[in-house]
């Protein structure tokens, strides 16, 4: 698999083949931000590992050329930071994202532009929030026959406050699009968590839906597992494991999620 490692906002390690072109723009002034431009020219898998310590700011610009598929795994660890991801998809391209974060505090922006017909993005994100995490998503369907599926699963613990704001846009005369948002937060605290889903649809020939749920596991779910002779804490751990590992096909991310669950629920 192609791999990139970033420590804070520095590109530390690159191991990629000719399916990927990478350009690294180092900040030149006090208020500028390091930027990594990733251009996908052939079908490939890519793993991005980010380690944050010094509250860095970082921009990713990920562009998929026509007729390519990118399977992208993103793993973020550390203290805090601000990160922006920009996805640009050309005609007939497909971006499949699996992402997990184990971090104290983060503010993140995700911008996805479906520029070419028949382009598609699947975005699957998981997090265990123990402090403050804020995520903003803007998904633009700029061509017809485009598809976006955004799925966010978060577990809030300790001092955690978790916010998802997800906005999907389909302008006039952009037809036959599919727009899905699925956001769920399991809040194991009394802290405030928010989900703000927005659908800005200016065309009738579109399938659009969103779901937003904040709560705890149901009494029925807990009772069913405990009725099998499993204690409360073990039952909770099993439910959290299923919630955070569903739809993840990356062995490394699965291992990282498992390690994090073991850390918080011994």
KEKE-3310 file (N, C-alpha, C; in steps of 0.2 Angstrom, whole numbers, plus 5000, padded with zeros to 4 digits):
npx = (5004:5002:5010:5009:5017:5014:5021:5016:5014:5023:5029:5035:5038:5037:5031:5027:5019:5019:5006:5002:5005:5014:5014:5022:5020:5028:5026:5028:5027:5022:5009:5005:5001:5006:5005:4999:4998:4990:4989:4979:4982:4980:4971:4972:4978:4979:4987:4986:4995:4994:5002:5000:5007:5011:5000:4997:4993:4986:4984:4976:4976:4967:4966:4957:4960:4951:4941:4947:4950:4951:4956:4956:4964:4964:4973:4973:4982:4986:4988:4982:4975:4973:4965:4962:4954:4953:4944:4944:4935:4936:4928:4919:4926:4931:4930:4935:4934:4941:4942:4949:4951:4961:4962:4965:4960:4952:4949:4941:4940:4931:4930:4922:4921:4912:4916:4915:4904:4896:4905:4909:4909:4912:4912:4918:4919:4926:4927:4933:4929:4936:4938:4937:4930:4927:4919:4917:4908:4907:4899:4899:4889:4893:4891:4880:4872:4880:4886:4886:4890:4890:4896:4896:4902:4903:4909:4906:4915:4921:4927:4922:4916:4907:4905:4896:4894:4886:4885:4876:4876:4867:4865:4854:4848:4857:4856:4849:4856:4863:4861:4867:4867:4873:4873:4879:4880:4886:4883:4891:4891:4886:4888:4886:4883:4882:4873:4872:4864:4862:4854:4855:4846:4842:4836:4824:4826:4833:4839:4839:4844:4845:4851:4851:4857:4858:4863:4861:4866:4852:4841:4836:4846:4856:4851:4848:4862:4867:4858:4864:4873:4883:4892:4888:4899:4906:4897:4894:4906:4907:4896:4901:4912:4907:4899:4910:4918:4911:4909:4922:4936:4950:4964:4974:4967:4957:4964:4969:4958:4953:4964:4962:4949:4952:4960:4952:4941:4944)
npy = (4994:5011:5024:5038:5048:5061:5072:5083:5097:5093:5084:5069:5056:5047:5035:5030:5024:5025:5029:5040:5057:5068:5084:5096:5110:5121:5131:5149:5161:5169:5168:5158:5142:5125:5114:5100:5092:5080:5070:5059:5047:5035:5020:5016:5011:5021:5026:5037:5044:5053:5062:5073:5086:5099:5108:5110:5118:5112:5109:5098:5094:5084:5077:5068:5061:5058:5043:5035:5026:5028:5021:5026:5027:5035:5040:5048:5054:5060:5076:5090:5100:5109:5105:5105:5097:5095:5088:5084:5078:5071:5066:5051:5046:5038:5040:5032:5033:5029:5033:5036:5044:5048:5058:5073:5087:5095:5104:5103:5104:5098:5098:5093:5091:5086:5086:5080:5071:5056:5054:5049:5049:5040:5042:5037:5039:5038:5042:5043:5054:5064:5076:5091:5091:5097:5097:5101:5099:5101:5097:5097:5095:5096:5091:5081:5065:5061:5055:5055:5049:5051:5046:5047:5042:5044:5042:5050:5054:5057:5073:5076:5085:5085:5090:5089:5097:5096:5099:5098:5101:5104:5112:5121:5113:5102:5086:5070:5065:5057:5060:5057:5058:5052:5053:5050:5050:5043:5048:5047:5055:5070:5081:5094:5089:5091:5089:5095:5094:5099:5101:5108:5109:5112:5107:5096:5082:5073:5062:5063:5062:5063:5058:5060:5057:5058:5051:5038:5020:5009:5003:4991:4985:4984:4976:4964:4960:4958:4949:4937:4934:4943:4956:4973:4983:4976:4973:4986:4989:4980:4984:4997:4994:4987:4998:5007:5000:4995:4994:4997:4993:4993:4985:4991:5002:4996:4989:5000:5006:4996:4996:5009:5007:4998:5005:5015:5008:4996)
npz = (5000:4996:5006:5017:5029:5041:5053:5065:5055:5045:5031:5033:5029:5014:5003:4989:4974:4956:4954:4961:4963:4972:4979:4989:4999:5008:5022:5020:5027:5042:5044:5035:5029:5029:5015:5007:4992:4983:4970:4961:4949:4944:4948:4965:4982:4997:5012:5025:5038:5053:5065:5078:5088:5091:5090:5076:5059:5044:5027:5016:4999:4988:4973:4961:4946:4930:4929:4939:4955:4972:4987:5002:5018:5033:5047:5062:5076:5093:5100:5097:5084:5068:5053:5036:5023:5006:4993:4976:4963:4947:4932:4932:4943:4959:4977:4991:5008:5023:5040:5056:5072:5086:5097:5106:5105:5091:5076:5061:5044:5030:5013:4999:4982:4969:4954:4941:4930:4936:4946:4963:4981:4996:5013:5028:5044:5061:5078:5095:5107:5119:5123:5115:5099:5083:5068:5051:5036:5019:5005:4988:4974:4959:4946:4936:4940:4951:4967:4985:5000:5017:5032:5049:5064:5081:5098:5113:5128:5145:5146:5134:5120:5106:5089:5074:5058:5044:5027:5012:4994:4980:4965:4954:4939:4940:4939:4944:4956:4970:4987:5003:5021:5036:5053:5069:5086:5101:5116:5131:5142:5151:5144:5131:5114:5097:5081:5065:5052:5035:5020:5004:4992:4975:4965:4958:4953:4962:4974:4991:5008:5026:5042:5059:5075:5092:5107:5119:5120:5118:5131:5128:5120:5129:5138:5131:5128:5141:5146:5142:5151:5152:5160:5164:5160:5151:5142:5137:5131:5121:5113:5109:5102:5091:5086:5082:5073:5063:5045:5042:5033:5034:5040:5049:5054:5060:5070:5077:5082:5091:5100:5106:5111:5121:5129:5135:5140:5150)
capx = (5000:5006:5010:5012:5017:5015:5022:5013:5013:5029:5029:5041:5039:5033:5032:5021:5021:5018:4999:5001:5009:5013:5018:5023:5021:5030:5024:5034:5026:5020:5002:5004:5000:5009:5000:5001:4994:4990:4985:4978:4982:4978:4968:4977:4976:4984:4987:4989:4996:4996:5004:5000:5009:5012:4994:4999:4988:4988:4979:4977:4972:4967:4963:4956:4959:4946:4941:4951:4947:4956:4954:4960:4963:4967:4973:4976:4984:4990:4985:4977:4977:4967:4966:4957:4954:4949:4943:4941:4934:4934:4923:4919:4931:4927:4935:4932:4938:4940:4946:4949:4955:4962:4965:4962:4956:4953:4945:4942:4935:4931:4927:4922:4918:4911:4916:4913:4898:4897:4909:4906:4913:4910:4916:4916:4923:4925:4931:4932:4930:4937:4939:4933:4931:4922:4919:4913:4908:4903:4899:4896:4888:4894:4889:4874:4874:4885:4884:4889:4888:4894:4894:4900:4900:4907:4908:4909:4917:4925:4925:4921:4910:4908:4900:4896:4890:4887:4880:4877:4874:4865:4862:4849:4850:4861:4851:4850:4861:4861:4865:4865:4871:4871:4877:4877:4884:4884:4885:4891:4892:4881:4890:4883:4885:4878:4873:4868:4863:4859:4853:4853:4844:4839:4834:4819:4828:4838:4838:4842:4841:4849:4849:4855:4855:4863:4860:4865:4863:4845:4840:4835:4852:4860:4847:4850:4868:4867:4854:4868:4878:4889:4891:4887:4904:4908:4891:4895:4912:4905:4892:4905:4916:4903:4898:4915:4922:4907:4911:4929:4940:4957:4966:4977:4963:4953:4969:4970:4951:4953:4968:4959:4944:4955:4963:4946:4936:4948)
capy = (5000:5018:5027:5045:5050:5068:5073:5090:5099:5091:5078:5066:5050:5046:5029:5029:5022:5030:5030:5045:5062:5072:5091:5098:5117:5123:5138:5154:5167:5168:5166:5153:5135:5119:5111:5094:5091:5073:5069:5052:5047:5028:5016:5014:5012:5026:5026:5043:5043:5060:5063:5080:5087:5106:5112:5113:5119:5108:5108:5093:5095:5078:5077:5062:5062:5054:5036:5032:5024:5029:5019:5031:5026:5041:5039:5054:5053:5065:5081:5095:5104:5111:5102:5105:5092:5097:5083:5086:5072:5071:5062:5043:5044:5036:5040:5028:5035:5026:5037:5036:5049:5047:5065:5077:5093:5096:5108:5101:5106:5093:5100:5088:5094:5081:5090:5077:5066:5049:5054:5047:5049:5037:5045:5034:5042:5036:5045:5043:5061:5065:5083:5095:5090:5100:5095:5104:5096:5104:5092:5100:5091:5101:5088:5077:5058:5061:5052:5056:5046:5053:5043:5049:5039:5046:5041:5055:5052:5061:5080:5077:5089:5083:5093:5088:5101:5093:5103:5095:5106:5102:5118:5120:5109:5096:5081:5062:5064:5054:5063:5054:5060:5048:5055:5047:5051:5040:5052:5044:5061:5075:5087:5095:5087:5094:5087:5100:5092:5104:5099:5113:5105:5117:5103:5091:5076:5071:5058:5066:5060:5064:5056:5063:5054:5059:5047:5032:5014:5008:4998:4984:4983:4983:4970:4958:4957:4956:4943:4932:4933:4948:4962:4980:4986:4972:4974:4993:4988:4976:4989:5002:4990:4986:5004:5010:4996:4994:4997:4998:4987:4993:4981:4995:5007:4992:4988:5007:5007:4991:4998:5014:5005:4994:5011:5018:5003:4991)
capz = (5000:4997:5013:5019:5036:5043:5060:5065:5048:5041:5028:5036:5025:5008:5000:4984:4967:4950:4953:4965:4962:4978:4979:4996:4999:5015:5023:5019:5031:5049:5044:5030:5031:5025:5011:5003:4986:4981:4963:4960:4942:4943:4954:4970:4989:5000:5019:5028:5046:5055:5072:5080:5095:5093:5087:5069:5054:5039:5022:5011:4993:4985:4967:4958:4939:4927:4929:4944:4961:4977:4993:5007:5025:5037:5054:5066:5083:5096:5105:5094:5078:5063:5047:5031:5018:5000:4988:4970:4959:4940:4929:4933:4949:4965:4982:4997:5013:5030:5044:5063:5075:5093:5097:5112:5102:5084:5072:5055:5038:5024:5007:4993:4976:4964:4948:4935:4930:4938:4952:4969:4987:5002:5018:5034:5050:5067:5083:5102:5109:5126:5124:5110:5092:5079:5061:5046:5030:5013:4999:4982:4968:4953:4940:4937:4941:4956:4973:4991:5006:5022:5038:5055:5071:5087:5105:5118:5135:5149:5145:5127:5117:5099:5084:5066:5054:5037:5022:5005:4990:4973:4962:4949:4933:4942:4940:4946:4961:4977:4993:5009:5027:5042:5058:5075:5092:5107:5121:5137:5146:5151:5140:5125:5108:5091:5074:5061:5045:5030:5013:5000:4985:4971:4959:4960:4951:4967:4980:4996:5014:5031:5048:5065:5081:5098:5113:5122:5118:5121:5137:5125:5117:5135:5141:5127:5129:5148:5147:5140:5156:5151:5164:5161:5157:5145:5137:5134:5127:5115:5108:5107:5097:5085:5083:5079:5068:5057:5038:5042:5030:5035:5046:5053:5057:5065:5076:5081:5086:5096:5105:5109:5116:5127:5133:5138:5143:5152)
cpx = (5004:5005:5013:5012:5018:5016:5021:5011:5018:5028:5035:5043:5034:5035:5026:5024:5019:5010:4997:5007:5008:5017:5017:5025:5022:5028:5030:5033:5023:5013:5000:5003:5003:5003:5003:4996:4995:4986:4985:4977:4980:4975:4973:4974:4981:4982:4990:4989:4998:4997:5004:5002:5009:5006:4996:4992:4991:4982:4981:4973:4972:4963:4963:4955:4953:4947:4946:4948:4953:4952:4959:4959:4967:4967:4977:4976:4987:4986:4980:4980:4971:4969:4960:4959:4950:4949:4940:4941:4932:4929:4924:4924:4927:4932:4931:4936:4936:4944:4944:4953:4955:4966:4962:4958:4958:4948:4946:4937:4936:4927:4927:4918:4918:4910:4914:4908:4901:4903:4906:4911:4909:4914:4914:4921:4921:4929:4928:4934:4930:4938:4935:4935:4925:4924:4914:4914:4904:4904:4895:4895:4887:4892:4883:4877:4880:4882:4889:4886:4892:4891:4898:4898:4905:4904:4911:4909:4920:4922:4923:4915:4911:4902:4901:4892:4891:4882:4882:4873:4872:4862:4857:4852:4856:4857:4854:4856:4858:4865:4862:4870:4868:4876:4875:4882:4882:4887:4885:4892:4886:4883:4886:4886:4880:4879:4869:4869:4860:4859:4851:4852:4840:4836:4829:4821:4834:4835:4842:4839:4847:4846:4854:4853:4860:4859:4864:4863:4857:4846:4839:4841:4856:4857:4849:4856:4869:4864:4858:4874:4884:4887:4891:4893:4907:4903:4892:4901:4911:4901:4896:4910:4913:4901:4904:4919:4917:4909:4918:4933:4947:4959:4970:4973:4959:4958:4969:4963:4951:4958:4965:4953:4947:4958:4957:4942:4940:4944)
cpy = (5006:5021:5034:5046:5057:5068:5081:5092:5097:5085:5074:5059:5049:5040:5027:5027:5027:5032:5037:5051:5067:5079:5094:5106:5119:5130:5143:5160:5164:5165:5161:5146:5130:5116:5105:5092:5084:5072:5062:5051:5039:5025:5014:5014:5017:5026:5033:5043:5050:5060:5070:5081:5095:5110:5115:5114:5116:5108:5102:5095:5088:5078:5070:5063:5057:5047:5032:5031:5025:5026:5022:5029:5032:5039:5045:5052:5060:5070:5086:5098:5106:5109:5103:5100:5094:5091:5085:5080:5073:5066:5054:5041:5042:5036:5037:5029:5032:5030:5036:5041:5048:5053:5069:5082:5094:5100:5106:5103:5101:5096:5095:5091:5088:5085:5087:5072:5059:5049:5052:5047:5045:5039:5042:5036:5040:5040:5043:5050:5062:5072:5087:5093:5093:5099:5098:5101:5100:5100:5096:5095:5096:5098:5083:5070:5057:5058:5054:5053:5047:5050:5044:5046:5041:5044:5046:5053:5058:5069:5082:5081:5088:5087:5091:5093:5098:5096:5100:5100:5103:5108:5116:5117:5104:5091:5074:5061:5061:5057:5060:5057:5055:5049:5053:5048:5048:5044:5049:5049:5065:5081:5088:5093:5090:5090:5092:5098:5097:5101:5105:5111:5110:5113:5097:5083:5073:5067:5060:5064:5062:5060:5058:5060:5055:5055:5042:5026:5012:5003:4991:4981:4980:4976:4964:4955:4955:4950:4936:4931:4938:4954:4968:4983:4982:4973:4981:4992:4985:4981:4994:4999:4989:4993:5008:5006:4994:4998:4999:4992:4988:4990:4986:5000:5002:4991:4995:5008:5002:4993:5004:5012:5001:5000:5014:5014:4996:4985)
cpz = (5000:5003:5013:5026:5037:5051:5061:5058:5043:5038:5029:5031:5019:5004:4995:4978:4962:4949:4957:4964:4969:4977:4987:4996:5006:5016:5023:5024:5038:5049:5039:5033:5026:5021:5007:4998:4984:4975:4962:4952:4940:4949:4959:4977:4992:5008:5021:5035:5048:5062:5074:5087:5096:5090:5080:5065:5048:5034:5017:5005:4989:4979:4964:4950:4936:4928:4933:4951:4966:4984:4998:5014:5028:5044:5058:5073:5086:5100:5101:5088:5074:5057:5042:5025:5012:4995:4982:4965:4952:4938:4930:4939:4955:4971:4988:5003:5020:5035:5052:5066:5083:5095:5103:5109:5095:5081:5065:5050:5032:5019:5001:4987:4970:4957:4941:4935:4932:4944:4958:4975:4992:5007:5025:5039:5056:5072:5090:5105:5116:5128:5120:5103:5088:5071:5056:5039:5025:5007:4993:4976:4962:4946:4941:4938:4946:4963:4979:4996:5012:5029:5044:5061:5076:5093:5109:5125:5138:5148:5138:5125:5109:5094:5077:5063:5047:5032:5015:5000:4983:4970:4957:4943:4934:4944:4942:4950:4967:4982:4999:5015:5033:5048:5065:5080:5098:5112:5128:5143:5147:5147:5133:5118:5103:5085:5070:5054:5041:5023:5009:4993:4981:4965:4961:4958:4955:4972:4986:5003:5020:5038:5054:5071:5087:5104:5116:5119:5122:5127:5134:5123:5123:5138:5138:5128:5137:5150:5145:5145:5156:5156:5160:5157:5151:5140:5133:5129:5121:5110:5105:5101:5091:5082:5079:5074:5062:5051:5038:5039:5030:5041:5051:5057:5062:5071:5080:5085:5092:5102:5109:5114:5122:5132:5138:5142:5144:5154)
residu = (UNK:UNK:UNK:UNK:UNK:UNK:UNK:UNK:UNK:UNK:UNK:UNK:UNK:UNK:UNK:UNK:UNK:UNK:UNK:UNK:UNK:UNK:UNK:UNK:UNK:UNK:UNK:UNK:UNK:UNK:UNK:UNK:UNK:UNK:UNK:UNK:UNK:UNK:UNK:UNK:UNK:UNK:UNK:UNK:UNK:UNK:UNK:UNK:UNK:UNK:UNK:UNK:UNK:UNK:UNK:UNK:UNK:UNK:UNK:UNK:UNK:UNK:UNK:UNK:UNK:UNK:UNK:UNK:UNK:UNK:UNK:UNK:UNK:UNK:UNK:UNK:UNK:UNK:UNK:UNK:UNK:UNK:UNK:UNK:UNK:UNK:UNK:UNK:UNK:UNK:UNK:UNK:UNK:UNK:UNK:UNK:UNK:UNK:UNK:UNK:UNK:UNK:UNK:UNK:UNK:UNK:UNK:UNK:UNK:UNK:UNK:UNK:UNK:UNK:UNK:UNK:UNK:UNK:UNK:UNK:UNK:UNK:UNK:UNK:UNK:UNK:UNK:UNK:UNK:UNK:UNK:UNK:UNK:UNK:UNK:UNK:UNK:UNK:UNK:UNK:UNK:UNK:UNK:UNK:UNK:UNK:UNK:UNK:UNK:UNK:UNK:UNK:UNK:UNK:UNK:UNK:UNK:UNK:UNK:UNK:UNK:UNK:UNK:UNK:UNK:UNK:UNK:UNK:UNK:UNK:UNK:UNK:UNK:UNK:UNK:UNK:UNK:UNK:UNK:UNK:UNK:UNK:UNK:UNK:UNK:UNK:UNK:UNK:UNK:UNK:UNK:UNK:UNK:UNK:UNK:UNK:UNK:UNK:UNK:UNK:UNK:UNK:UNK:UNK:UNK:UNK:UNK:UNK:UNK:UNK:UNK:UNK:UNK:UNK:UNK:UNK:UNK:UNK:UNK:UNK:UNK:UNK:UNK:UNK:UNK:UNK:UNK:UNK:UNK:UNK:UNK:UNK:UNK:UNK:UNK:UNK:UNK:UNK:UNK:UNK:UNK:UNK:UNK:UNK:UNK:UNK:UNK:UNK:UNK:UNK:UNK:UNK:UNK:UNK:UNK:UNK:UNK:UNK:UNK:UNK:UNK:UNK:UNK:UNK:UNK:UNK)
# end
